[in-house]
Amino acid sequence: TAYIIGMTLWGLAFGGFWTFMSPAMADVIDSLVVTVKRRDDGVVLGIRAFFMRLCYASQALVFFVVHELTHFDPEHITQAAKFGIRLHMGLIPALFFLTGGLLFWSKNDLTVAKVSENRRLLSQMDI
């Protein structure tokens, strides 16, 4: 039961993240276009792709470190190894997600007024 509840909450959070990503990215790109006066979507999406791949690499590194620290052996699963797997499923992703959310919250200066102003300025640009 706890697993089903946990996976449901994870699915809602993950789905919400991906639902929110495209509109947020569009507003960021619009703000960048207004600032630099040219459209460089490829650069922004390339930077995003780099960080997505960095996430995959960091996930592999975290798996390795936790499995080494808990002495994971697929033939003989210990309580420490089970705890490490629980860390993979819950605490570690939550910490990364919380850190990313706080970083986004502290750095994002786009307000409704600024997004509206960016849209107005974009409509006046010849791009």
MMTF fields as JSON, N, C-alpha, C and O atoms, coordinates in Angstrom:
{
  "mmtfVersion": "1.0.0",
  "mmtfProducer": "UNKNOWN",
  "numBonds": 507,
  "numAtoms": 508,
  "numGroups": 127,
  "numChains": 1,
  "numModels": 1,
  "chainsPerModel": [1],
  "groupsPerChain": [127],
  "chainIdList": ["A"],
  "bondAtomList": [4, 2, 8, 6, 12, 10, 16, 14, 20, 18, 24, 22, 28, 26, 32, 30, 36, 34, 40, 38, 44, 42, 48, 46, 52, 50, 56, 54, 60, 58, 64, 62, 68, 66, 72, 70, 76, 74, 80, 78, 84, 82, 88, 86, 92, 90, 96, 94, 100, 98, 104, 102, 108, 106, 112, 110, 116, 114, 120, 118, 124, 122, 128, 126, 132, 130, 136, 134, 140, 138, 144, 142, 148, 146, 152, 150, 156, 154, 160, 158, 164, 162, 168, 166, 172, 170, 176, 174, 180, 178, 184, 182, 188, 186, 192, 190, 196, 194, 200, 198, 204, 202, 208, 206, 212, 210, 216, 214, 220, 218, 224, 222, 228, 226, 232, 230, 236, 234, 240, 238, 244, 242, 248, 246, 252, 250, 256, 254, 260, 258, 264, 262, 268, 266, 272, 270, 276, 274, 280, 278, 284, 282, 288, 286, 292, 290, 296, 294, 300, 298, 304, 302, 308, 306, 312, 310, 316, 314, 320, 318, 324, 322, 328, 326, 332, 330, 336, 334, 340, 338, 344, 342, 348, 346, 352, 350, 356, 354, 360, 358, 364, 362, 368, 366, 372, 370, 376, 374, 380, 378, 384, 382, 388, 386, 392, 390, 396, 394, 400, 398, 404, 402, 408, 406, 412, 410, 416, 414, 420, 418, 424, 422, 428, 426, 432, 430, 436, 434, 440, 438, 444, 442, 448, 446, 452, 450, 456, 454, 460, 458, 464, 462, 468, 466, 472, 470, 476, 474, 480, 478, 484, 482, 488, 486, 492, 490, 496, 494, 500, 498, 504, 502],
  "bondOrderList": [1, 1, 1, 1, 1, 1, 1, 1, 1, 1, 1, 1, 1, 1, 1, 1, 1, 1, 1, 1, 1, 1, 1, 1, 1, 1, 1, 1, 1, 1, 1, 1, 1, 1, 1, 1, 1, 1, 1, 1, 1, 1, 1, 1, 1, 1, 1, 1, 1, 1, 1, 1, 1, 1, 1, 1, 1, 1, 1, 1, 1, 1, 1, 1, 1, 1, 1, 1, 1, 1, 1, 1, 1, 1, 1, 1, 1, 1, 1, 1, 1, 1, 1, 1, 1, 1, 1, 1, 1, 1, 1, 1, 1, 1, 1, 1, 1, 1, 1, 1, 1, 1, 1, 1, 1, 1, 1, 1, 1, 1, 1, 1, 1, 1, 1, 1, 1, 1, 1, 1, 1, 1, 1, 1, 1, 1],
  "groupList": [{"groupName": "THR", "atomNameList": ["N", "CA", "C", "O"], "elementList": ["N", "C", "C", "O"], "formalChargeList": [0, 0, 0, 0], "bondAtomList": [1, 0, 2, 1, 3, 2], "bondOrderList": [1, 1, 2], "singleLetterCode": "T", "chemCompType": "L-PEPTIDE LINKING"}, {"groupName": "ALA", "atomNameList": ["N", "CA", "C", "O"], "elementList": ["N", "C", "C", "O"], "formalChargeList": [0, 0, 0, 0], "bondAtomList": [1, 0, 2, 1, 3, 2], "bondOrderList": [1, 1, 2], "singleLetterCode": "A", "chemCompType": "L-PEPTIDE LINKING"}, {"groupName": "TYR", "atomNameList": ["N", "CA", "C", "O"], "elementList": ["N", "C", "C", "O"], "formalChargeList": [0, 0, 0, 0], "bondAtomList": [1, 0, 2, 1, 3, 2], "bondOrderList": [1, 1, 2], "singleLetterCode": "Y", "chemCompType": "L-PEPTIDE LINKING"}, {"groupName": "ILE", "atomNameList": ["N", "CA", "C", "O"], "elementList": ["N", "C", "C", "O"], "formalChargeList": [0, 0, 0, 0], "bondAtomList": [1, 0, 2, 1, 3, 2], "bondOrderList": [1, 1, 2], "singleLetterCode": "I", "chemCompType": "L-PEPTIDE LINKING"}, {"groupName": "GLY", "atomNameList": ["N", "CA", "C", "O"], "elementList": ["N", "C", "C", "O"], "formalChargeList": [0, 0, 0, 0], "bondAtomList": [1, 0, 2, 1, 3, 2], "bondOrderList": [1, 1, 2], "singleLetterCode": "G", "chemCompType": "PEPTIDE LINKING"}, {"groupName": "MET", "atomNameList": ["N", "CA", "C", "O"], "elementList": ["N", "C", "C", "O"], "formalChargeList": [0, 0, 0, 0], "bondAtomList": [1, 0, 2, 1, 3, 2], "bondOrderList": [1, 1, 2], "singleLetterCode": "M", "chemCompType": "L-PEPTIDE LINKING"}, {"groupName": "LEU", "atomNameList": ["N", "CA", "C", "O"], "elementList": ["N", "C", "C", "O"], "formalChargeList": [0, 0, 0, 0], "bondAtomList": [1, 0, 2, 1, 3, 2], "bondOrderList": [1, 1, 2], "singleLetterCode": "L", "chemCompType": "L-PEPTIDE LINKING"}, {"groupName": "TRP", "atomNameList": ["N", "CA", "C", "O"], "elementList": ["N", "C", "C", "O"], "formalChargeList": [0, 0, 0, 0], "bondAtomList": [1, 0, 2, 1, 3, 2], "bondOrderList": [1, 1, 2], "singleLetterCode": "W", "chemCompType": "L-PEPTIDE LINKING"}, {"groupName": "PHE", "atomNameList": ["N", "CA", "C", "O"], "elementList": ["N", "C", "C", "O"], "formalChargeList": [0, 0, 0, 0], "bondAtomList": [1, 0, 2, 1, 3, 2], "bondOrderList": [1, 1, 2], "singleLetterCode": "F", "chemCompType": "L-PEPTIDE LINKING"}, {"groupName": "SER", "atomNameList": ["N", "CA", "C", "O"], "elementList": ["N", "C", "C", "O"], "formalChargeList": [0, 0, 0, 0], "bondAtomList": [1, 0, 2, 1, 3, 2], "bondOrderList": [1, 1, 2], "singleLetterCode": "S", "chemCompType": "L-PEPTIDE LINKING"}, {"groupName": "PRO", "atomNameList": ["N", "CA", "C", "O"], "elementList": ["N", "C", "C", "O"], "formalChargeList": [0, 0, 0, 0], "bondAtomList": [1, 0, 2, 1, 3, 2], "bondOrderList": [1, 1, 2], "singleLetterCode": "P", "chemCompType": "L-PEPTIDE LINKING"}, {"groupName": "ASP", "atomNameList": ["N", "CA", "C", "O"], "elementList": ["N", "C", "C", "O"], "formalChargeList": [0, 0, 0, 0], "bondAtomList": [1, 0, 2, 1, 3, 2], "bondOrderList": [1, 1, 2], "singleLetterCode": "D", "chemCompType": "L-PEPTIDE LINKING"}, {"groupName": "VAL", "atomNameList": ["N", "CA", "C", "O"], "elementList": ["N", "C", "C", "O"], "formalChargeList": [0, 0, 0, 0], "bondAtomList": [1, 0, 2, 1, 3, 2], "bondOrderList": [1, 1, 2], "singleLetterCode": "V", "chemCompType": "L-PEPTIDE LINKING"}, {"groupName": "LYS", "atomNameList": ["N", "CA", "C", "O"], "elementList": ["N", "C", "C", "O"], "formalChargeList": [0, 0, 0, 0], "bondAtomList": [1, 0, 2, 1, 3, 2], "bondOrderList": [1, 1, 2], "singleLetterCode": "K", "chemCompType": "L-PEPTIDE LINKING"}, {"groupName": "ARG", "atomNameList": ["N", "CA", "C", "O"], "elementList": ["N", "C", "C", "O"], "formalChargeList": [0, 0, 0, 0], "bondAtomList": [1, 0, 2, 1, 3, 2], "bondOrderList": [1, 1, 2], "singleLetterCode": "R", "chemCompType": "L-PEPTIDE LINKING"}, {"groupName": "CYS", "atomNameList": ["N", "CA", "C", "O"], "elementList": ["N", "C", "C", "O"], "formalChargeList": [0, 0, 0, 0], "bondAtomList": [1, 0, 2, 1, 3, 2], "bondOrderList": [1, 1, 2], "singleLetterCode": "C", "chemCompType": "L-PEPTIDE LINKING"}, {"groupName": "GLN", "atomNameList": ["N", "CA", "C", "O"], "elementList": ["N", "C", "C", "O"], "formalChargeList": [0, 0, 0, 0], "bondAtomList": [1, 0, 2, 1, 3, 2], "bondOrderList": [1, 1, 2], "singleLetterCode": "Q", "chemCompType": "L-PEPTIDE LINKING"}, {"groupName": "HIS", "atomNameList": ["N", "CA", "C", "O"], "elementList": ["N", "C", "C", "O"], "formalChargeList": [0, 0, 0, 0], "bondAtomList": [1, 0, 2, 1, 3, 2], "bondOrderList": [1, 1, 2], "singleLetterCode": "H", "chemCompType": "L-PEPTIDE LINKING"}, {"groupName": "GLU", "atomNameList": ["N", "CA", "C", "O"], "elementList": ["N", "C", "C", "O"], "formalChargeList": [0, 0, 0, 0], "bondAtomList": [1, 0, 2, 1, 3, 2], "bondOrderList": [1, 1, 2], "singleLetterCode": "E", "chemCompType": "L-PEPTIDE LINKING"}, {"groupName": "ASN", "atomNameList": ["N", "CA", "C", "O"], "elementList": ["N", "C", "C", "O"], "formalChargeList": [0, 0, 0, 0], "bondAtomList": [1, 0, 2, 1, 3, 2], "bondOrderList": [1, 1, 2], "singleLetterCode": "N", "chemCompType": "L-PEPTIDE LINKING"}],
  "groupTypeList": [0, 1, 2, 3, 3, 4, 5, 0, 6, 7, 4, 6, 1, 8, 4, 4, 8, 7, 0, 8, 5, 9, 10, 1, 5, 1, 11, 12, 3, 11, 9, 6, 12, 12, 0, 12, 13, 14, 14, 11, 11, 4, 12, 12, 6, 4, 3, 14, 1, 8, 8, 5, 14, 6, 15, 2, 1, 9, 16, 1, 6, 12, 8, 8, 12, 12, 17, 18, 6, 0, 17, 8, 11, 10, 18, 17, 3, 0, 16, 1, 1, 13, 8, 4, 3, 14, 6, 17, 5, 4, 6, 3, 10, 1, 6, 8, 8, 6, 0, 4, 4, 6, 6, 8, 7, 9, 13, 19, 11, 6, 0, 12, 1, 13, 12, 9, 18, 19, 14, 14, 6, 6, 9, 16, 5, 11, 3],
  "groupIdList": [1, 2, 3, 4, 5, 6, 7, 8, 9, 10, 11, 12, 13, 14, 15, 16, 17, 18, 19, 20, 21, 22, 23, 24, 25, 26, 27, 28, 29, 30, 31, 32, 33, 34, 35, 36, 37, 38, 39, 40, 41, 42, 43, 44, 45, 46, 47, 48, 49, 50, 51, 52, 53, 54, 55, 56, 57, 58, 59, 60, 61, 62, 63, 64, 65, 66, 67, 68, 69, 70, 71, 72, 73, 74, 75, 76, 77, 78, 79, 80, 81, 82, 83, 84, 85, 86, 87, 88, 89, 90, 91, 92, 93, 94, 95, 96, 97, 98, 99, 100, 101, 102, 103, 104, 105, 106, 107, 108, 109, 110, 111, 112, 113, 114, 115, 116, 117, 118, 119, 120, 121, 122, 123, 124, 125, 126, 127],
  "secStructList": [7, 2, 2, 2, 2, 2, 2, 2, 2, 2, 2, 2, 2, 2, 2, 2, 2, 2, 2, 2, 2, 2, 2, 2, 2, 2, 2, 2, 2, 2, 2, 2, 2, 2, 2, 2, 1, 1, 7, 7, 2, 2, 2, 2, 2, 2, 2, 2, 2, 2, 2, 2, 2, 2, 2, 2, 2, 2, 2, 2, 2, 2, 2, 2, 2, 2, 2, 2, 2, 6, 6, 7, 7, 6, 6, 1, 7, 7, 2, 2, 2, 2, 2, 2, 2, 2, 0, 0, 0, 0, 0, 2, 2, 2, 2, 2, 2, 2, 2, 2, 2, 2, 2, 2, 2, 2, 2, 7, 7, 7, 7, 2, 2, 2, 2, 2, 2, 2, 2, 2, 2, 2, 2, 2, 1, 7, 7],
  "xCoordList": [0.819, 0.0, 0.865, 0.603, 1.892, 2.773, 3.472, 3.68, 3.834, 4.495, 3.564, 3.985, 2.315, 1.346, 1.125, 1.083, 0.985, 0.807, 2.047, 1.939, 3.224, 4.469, 4.609, 4.974, 4.322, 4.429, 3.384, 3.652, 2.203, 1.17, 1.628, 1.504, 2.153, 2.65, 3.818, 3.911, 4.714, 5.845, 5.343, 5.831, 4.375, 3.822, 3.166, 3.32, 2.439, 1.815, 2.872, 2.753, 3.897, 4.96, 5.709, 5.99, 6.033, 6.777, 5.94, 6.448, 4.667, 3.775, 3.601, 3.582, 3.474, 3.354, 4.598, 4.515, 5.752, 7.014, 7.061, 7.375, 6.752, 6.828, 5.726, 5.917, 4.574, 3.508, 3.93, 3.613, 4.633, 5.07, 6.289, 6.495, 7.098, 8.381, 8.226, 8.93, 7.338, 7.223, 6.782, 7.419, 5.712, 5.356, 6.445, 6.687, 7.099, 8.176, 9.334, 9.906, 9.68, 10.781, 10.44, 11.307, 9.199, 8.786, 8.949, 9.42, 8.562, 8.709, 10.179, 10.544, 11.017, 12.457, 13.049, 13.826, 12.683, 13.196, 12.707, 13.48, 11.437, 10.917, 11.699, 12.036, 11.989, 12.748, 14.154, 14.668, 14.764, 16.098, 16.074, 16.971, 15.059, 14.941, 14.796, 15.417, 13.982, 13.8, 15.118, 15.428, 15.885, 17.148, 18.227, 18.882, 18.429, 19.538, 19.117, 19.963, 17.827, 17.275, 17.491, 17.544, 17.612, 17.665, 17.197, 17.187, 16.814, 16.254, 17.335, 17.858, 17.667, 18.662, 18.088, 18.675, 16.949, 16.301, 17.224, 17.233, 17.996, 18.88, 19.908, 20.225, 20.433, 21.423, 20.773, 21.329, 19.611, 18.92, 18.55, 18.752, 18.018, 17.646, 18.881, 18.817, 19.994, 21.244, 21.736, 22.199, 21.634, 22.018, 21.107, 21.566, 19.816, 18.863, 19.219, 19.195, 19.546, 19.913, 21.177, 21.278, 22.137, 23.36, 23.029, 23.527, 22.19, 21.859, 21.01, 21.114, 20.177, 19.427, 20.396, 20.234, 21.384, 22.376, 23.246, 23.668, 23.503, 24.227, 23.419, 23.984, 22.102, 21.233, 21.396, 21.486, 21.434, 21.614, 22.955, 23.037, 23.992, 25.318, 25.344, 25.923, 24.721, 24.716, 23.899, 24.232, 22.834, 22.038, 22.883, 22.849, 23.628, 24.496, 25.548, 25.843, 26.111, 27.117, 26.519, 27.138, 25.319, 24.657, 24.357, 24.568, 23.866, 23.62, 24.905, 24.907, 25.983, 27.262, 27.695, 28.045, 27.669, 28.134, 27.278, 27.809, 25.954, 25.072, 25.254, 25.303, 25.354, 25.551, 26.894, 26.988, 27.91, 29.205, 29.131, 29.653, 28.483, 28.392, 27.544, 27.801, 26.528, 25.643, 26.045, 25.366, 27.142, 27.658, 26.59, 26.342, 25.967, 24.911, 25.48, 26.485, 24.817, 25.151, 23.827, 23.032, 23.569, 22.27, 21.995, 20.843, 23.039, 22.86, 22.462, 21.778, 22.884, 22.612, 22.198, 23.041, 20.904, 20.381, 20.349, 19.647, 21.106, 21.141, 20.17, 19.63, 19.959, 19.104, 19.715, 18.993, 21.033, 21.703, 21.461, 21.227, 21.518, 21.271, 19.826, 19.564, 18.885, 17.47, 17.29, 16.548, 17.98, 17.912, 18.467, 17.908, 19.562, 20.133, 19.161, 19.056, 18.454, 17.459, 16.326, 15.821, 15.93, 14.894, 15.381, 14.612, 16.665, 17.229, 17.117, 16.777, 17.406, 17.29, 15.864, 15.645, 14.907, 13.502, 12.864, 11.866, 13.411, 12.725, 13.561, 13.428, 14.416, 15.104, 16.037, 15.998, 16.859, 17.837, 17.148, 17.497, 16.176, 15.481, 14.744, 14.699, 14.166, 13.464, 14.422, 14.074, 15.626, 16.613, 17.051, 17.174, 17.287, 17.644, 16.493, 16.717, 15.267, 14.1, 13.906, 13.634, 14.046, 13.915, 15.0, 14.721, 16.229, 17.331, 17.063, 17.242, 16.634, 16.315, 15.172, 15.22, 14.142, 13.007, 13.406, 12.983, 14.221, 14.682, 15.589, 15.514, 16.437, 17.304, 16.469, 16.718, 15.478, 14.584, 13.849, 13.764, 13.323, 12.567, 13.443, 12.983, 14.707, 15.581, 16.091, 16.357, 16.231, 16.808, 15.765, 16.053, 14.571, 13.552, 12.95, 12.33, 13.135, 12.576, 11.409, 10.98, 10.899, 9.772, 8.474, 8.075, 7.832, 6.527, 5.486, 5.832, 4.236, 3.165, 3.326, 3.149, 3.66, 3.838, 5.016, 4.917, 6.119, 7.293, 7.024, 7.454, 6.319, 5.978, 5.073, 5.256, 4.102, 3.214, 3.993, 3.76, 4.912, 5.744, 6.624, 6.788, 7.187, 7.994, 7.166, 7.64, 5.944, 5.076, 4.779, 4.749, 4.56, 4.302, 5.529, 5.407, 6.707, 7.94, 8.228, 8.708, 7.943, 8.147, 7.267, 7.691, 6.044, 5.132, 5.612, 5.228, 6.449, 6.985, 8.308, 8.768, 8.91, 10.21, 10.013, 9.0, 10.981, 10.936, 11.773, 12.835, 11.263, 11.985, 11.088, 11.486],
  "yCoordList": [-1.196, 0.0, 1.263, 2.2, 1.283, 2.458, 2.654, 3.782, 1.538, 1.617, 2.243, 3.099, 1.825, 2.36, 3.847, 4.633, 4.232, 5.655, 6.443, 7.517, 5.904, 6.577, 6.74, 7.813, 5.687, 5.75, 6.694, 7.369, 6.741, 7.674, 9.114, 9.941, 9.407, 10.766, 11.107, 12.225, 10.137, 10.353, 10.626, 11.537, 9.846, 10.035, 11.395, 12.04, 11.833, 13.157, 14.258, 15.201, 14.132, 15.146, 15.148, 16.21, 13.966, 13.863, 14.38, 15.104, 14.014, 14.505, 16.013, 16.694, 16.53, 17.974, 18.706, 19.776, 18.125, 18.718, 18.834, 19.902, 17.748, 17.776, 18.635, 19.225, 18.712, 19.589, 21.049, 21.867, 21.372, 22.737, 23.134, 24.319, 22.161, 22.443, 23.239, 24.231, 22.836, 23.507, 24.962, 25.827, 25.272, 26.693, 27.523, 28.662, 26.969, 27.707, 27.94, 29.029, 26.921, 27.051, 28.097, 28.871, 28.126, 29.118, 30.536, 31.427, 30.747, 32.073, 32.453, 33.615, 31.486, 31.748, 32.128, 33.078, 31.387, 31.69, 33.059, 33.826, 33.381, 34.705, 35.805, 36.818, 35.617, 36.611, 36.773, 37.888, 35.673, 35.724, 36.447, 37.236, 36.185, 36.844, 38.35, 39.127, 38.764, 40.197, 40.82, 41.951, 40.104, 40.628, 40.729, 41.765, 39.664, 39.645, 40.063, 40.211, 40.249, 40.724, 39.75, 40.164, 38.484, 37.461, 36.137, 35.941, 35.246, 33.971, 32.887, 32.596, 32.293, 31.225, 30.02, 29.553, 29.52, 28.393, 27.181, 26.467, 26.957, 25.797, 25.811, 24.77, 26.995, 27.111, 26.771, 26.008, 27.332, 27.09, 25.615, 25.015, 25.041, 23.628, 22.735, 21.669, 23.154, 22.412, 22.43, 21.414, 23.584, 23.686, 22.803, 22.115, 22.828, 21.971, 20.497, 19.725, 20.106, 18.713, 18.32, 17.204, 19.241, 18.968, 18.656, 17.68, 19.486, 19.265, 18.012, 17.358, 17.672, 16.414, 15.235, 14.292, 15.28, 14.198, 14.181, 13.12, 15.35, 15.423, 14.746, 14.117, 14.878, 14.193, 12.686, 12.006, 12.158, 10.711, 10.265, 9.236, 11.033, 10.685, 10.754, 9.885, 11.782, 11.9, 10.777, 10.3, 10.352, 9.234, 7.96, 7.226, 7.703, 6.521, 6.607, 5.609, 7.786, 7.968, 7.737, 7.09, 8.265, 8.072, 6.588, 6.073, 5.898, 4.453, 3.733, 2.91, 4.047, 3.397, 3.647, 2.712, 4.907, 5.258, 4.575, 3.999, 4.637, 4.033, 2.517, 1.925, 1.885, 0.432, 0.047, -0.975, 0.841, 0.56, 0.735, -0.09, 1.807, 2.069, 1.031, 0.722, 0.488, -0.5, -1.929, -2.876, -2.088, -3.416, -4.248, -5.397, -3.652, -4.336, -5.556, -5.468, -6.689, -7.93, -8.55, -8.935, -8.658, -9.172, -10.607, -11.039, -11.339, -12.723, -12.786, -13.72, -11.804, -11.785, -10.369, -9.53, -10.12, -8.786, -8.598, -9.318, -7.636, -7.331, -6.2, -5.559, -5.966, -4.848, -3.521, -2.602, -3.42, -2.188, -1.955, -0.822, -3.027, -2.897, -2.489, -1.663, -3.063, -2.675, -1.197, -0.474, -0.764, 0.645, 1.528, 2.586, 1.1, 1.854, 1.975, 3.032, 0.897, 0.934, 1.885, 2.612, 1.88, 2.827, 4.275, 5.169, 4.485, 5.824, 6.226, 7.368, 5.281, 5.544, 5.91, 6.771, 5.258, 5.429, 6.664, 7.164, 7.164, 8.232, 9.428, 10.5, 9.256, 10.399, 11.12, 12.347, 10.388, 11.039, 11.808, 12.966, 11.212, 12.009, 13.208, 14.278, 13.024, 14.138, 15.282, 16.45, 14.952, 15.998, 16.73, 17.955, 15.971, 16.61, 17.483, 18.6, 16.972, 17.714, 18.987, 20.054, 18.871, 20.034, 21.065, 22.263, 20.607, 21.517, 22.243, 23.457, 21.497, 22.11, 23.101, 24.179, 22.739, 23.645, 24.931, 26.019, 24.802, 25.996, 26.86, 28.088, 26.224, 26.966, 27.716, 28.889, 27.031, 27.671, 28.841, 29.922, 28.629, 29.663, 30.882, 32.019, 30.643, 31.768, 32.519, 33.718, 31.843, 32.462, 32.983, 33.895, 32.419, 32.799, 34.155, 34.304, 35.13, 36.457, 36.779, 37.93, 35.771, 36.003, 36.074, 35.116, 37.226, 37.418, 37.497, 37.568, 37.486, 37.613, 38.921, 38.956, 39.995, 41.298, 41.268, 41.797, 40.655, 40.601, 39.735, 40.077, 38.62, 37.756, 38.51, 38.424, 39.244, 40.043, 41.113, 41.34, 41.766, 42.789, 42.159, 42.731, 40.993, 40.299, 39.975, 40.137, 39.523, 39.21, 40.462, 40.419, 41.579, 42.836, 43.24, 43.619, 43.157, 43.518, 42.565, 42.997, 41.291, 40.319, 40.631, 40.48, 41.066, 41.373, 42.578, 42.743, 43.418, 44.588, 44.305, 45.115, 43.173, 42.84, 42.189, 41.537, 42.374, 41.783, 40.498, 40.425, 39.503, 38.219, 37.115, 35.951],
  "zCoordList": [0.0, 0.0, 0.0, -0.754, 0.846, 0.894, -0.446, -0.891, -1.084, -2.394, -3.427, -4.204, -3.441, -4.405, -4.16, -5.107, -2.911, -2.583, -2.998, -3.59, -2.683, -3.059, -4.56, -5.039, -5.303, -6.763, -7.36, -8.354, -6.76, -7.224, -7.026, -7.929, -5.848, -5.587, -6.502, -7.009, -6.714, -7.617, -9.028, -9.697, -9.481, -10.824, -10.986, -12.023, -9.975, -10.033, -10.092, -10.874, -9.268, -9.268, -10.594, -11.149, -11.103, -12.351, -13.519, -14.375, -13.555, -14.608, -14.538, -15.564, -13.317, -13.146, -13.604, -14.207, -13.316, -13.748, -15.266, -15.791, -15.982, -17.441, -18.048, -19.111, -17.384, -17.863, -17.734, -18.597, -16.672, -16.396, -17.222, -17.487, -17.63, -18.285, -19.58, -19.77, -20.463, -21.771, -21.659, -22.261, -20.91, -20.782, -20.107, -20.504, -19.1, -18.429, -19.388, -19.422, -20.165, -21.126, -22.186, -22.593, -22.63, -23.625, -23.075, -23.782, -21.819, -21.211, -21.051, -21.232, -20.715, -20.58, -21.935, -22.031, -22.978, -24.322, -24.774, -25.348, -24.528, -24.882, -24.173, -24.787, -22.894, -22.14, -22.711, -22.802, -23.09, -23.689, -25.032, -25.326, -25.845, -27.152, -26.971, -27.697, -26.009, -25.755, -25.298, -25.672, -24.504, -23.977, -25.046, -25.159, -25.838, -26.802, -28.211, -29.094, -28.421, -29.703, -30.867, -32.025, -30.559, -31.609, -31.018, -29.803, -31.907, -31.477, -31.549, -32.625, -30.399, -30.321, -29.58, -28.604, -30.038, -29.37, -29.286, -28.283, -30.339, -30.375, -29.263, -28.687, -28.958, -27.887, -26.547, -25.757, -26.3, -25.033, -24.901, -23.845, -25.953, -25.9, -25.794, -25.182, -26.375, -26.221, -24.784, -24.267, -24.142, -22.729, -21.884, -20.972, -22.194, -21.477, -21.671, -20.713, -22.892, -23.173, -22.406, -21.897, -22.326, -21.566, -20.113, -19.552, -19.508, -18.106, -17.905, -16.867, -18.879, -18.783, -18.799, -18.025, -19.658, -19.705, -18.444, -17.986, -17.897, -16.63, -15.522, -14.627, -15.589, -14.619, -14.713, -13.692, -15.938, -16.11, -15.533, -14.863, -15.792, -15.278, -13.752, -13.1, -13.184, -11.726, -11.099, -10.014, -11.773, -11.266, -11.218, -10.23, -12.269, -12.293, -11.192, -10.535, -10.992, -9.947, -8.559, -7.714, -8.329, -7.037, -6.817, -5.719, -7.85, -7.723, -7.323, -6.408, -8.009, -7.723, -6.281, -5.562, -5.863, -4.516, -3.454, -2.504, -3.61, -2.607, -2.577, -1.499, -3.74, -3.769, -3.145, -2.465, -3.365, -2.74, -1.221, -0.471, -0.774, 0.666, 1.394, 2.558, 0.708, 1.34, 1.003, 1.4, 0.273, -0.106, -0.805, -0.441, -1.81, -2.558, -3.28, -3.985, -3.09, -3.788, -4.214, -3.357, -5.517, -5.964, -5.509, -5.485, -5.152, -4.689, -3.212, -2.793, -2.43, -0.988, -0.592, -0.273, -0.616, -0.308, 1.213, 1.924, 1.688, 3.121, 3.434, 2.533, 4.719, 5.136, 4.692, 4.303, 4.749, 4.306, 2.82, 2.398, 2.022, 0.584, 0.321, -0.553, 1.073, 0.928, 1.282, 0.618, 2.338, 2.721, 1.607, 1.317, 0.983, -0.133, -1.293, -1.915, -1.584, -2.664, -2.296, -3.15, -1.039, -0.597, -0.748, -1.104, -0.471, -0.68, -2.152, -2.463, -3.061, -4.502, -4.891, -5.744, -4.268, -4.644, -4.016, -4.535, -2.922, -2.223, -1.839, -2.429, -0.862, -0.263, -1.231, -1.324, -1.938, -2.828, -3.953, -4.182, -4.674, -5.697, -5.103, -5.71, -3.911, -3.273, -2.967, -3.144, -2.509, -2.216, -3.482, -3.487, -4.556, -5.824, -6.331, -6.797, -6.24, -6.711, -5.884, -6.434, -4.567, -3.69, -3.981, -4.037, -4.165, -4.489, -5.804, -5.897, -6.819, -8.109, -8.001, -8.594, -7.244, -7.054, -6.35, -6.741, -5.312, -4.595, -5.465, -5.419, -6.251, -7.164, -8.204, -8.48, -8.775, -9.744, -9.097, -9.679, -7.906, -7.209, -6.916, -7.019, -6.55, -6.207, -7.437, -7.352, -8.57, -9.766, -10.755, -11.53, -10.737, -11.71, -11.346, -10.292, -12.214, -11.953, -12.879, -12.964, -13.568, -14.47, -13.675, -13.012, -13.758, -13.134, -14.237, -15.416, -13.867, -14.86, -15.623, -16.841, -14.917, -15.567, -16.542, -17.648, -16.14, -17.011, -18.239, -19.34, -18.064, -19.202, -20.17, -21.385, -19.646, -20.504, -21.255, -22.442, -20.566, -21.208, -22.287, -23.365, -22.005, -23.011, -24.253, -25.377, -24.053, -25.204, -26.018, -27.248, -25.323, -26.025, -26.841, -28.005, -26.231, -26.93, -28.092, -29.14, -27.917, -28.998, -30.203, -31.349, -29.934, -31.043, -31.853, -33.011, -31.248, -31.941, -32.649, -33.453, -32.355, -32.955, -34.314, -34.567, -35.169, -36.509, -36.512, -37.13, -35.809, -35.713, -36.241, -36.257]
}
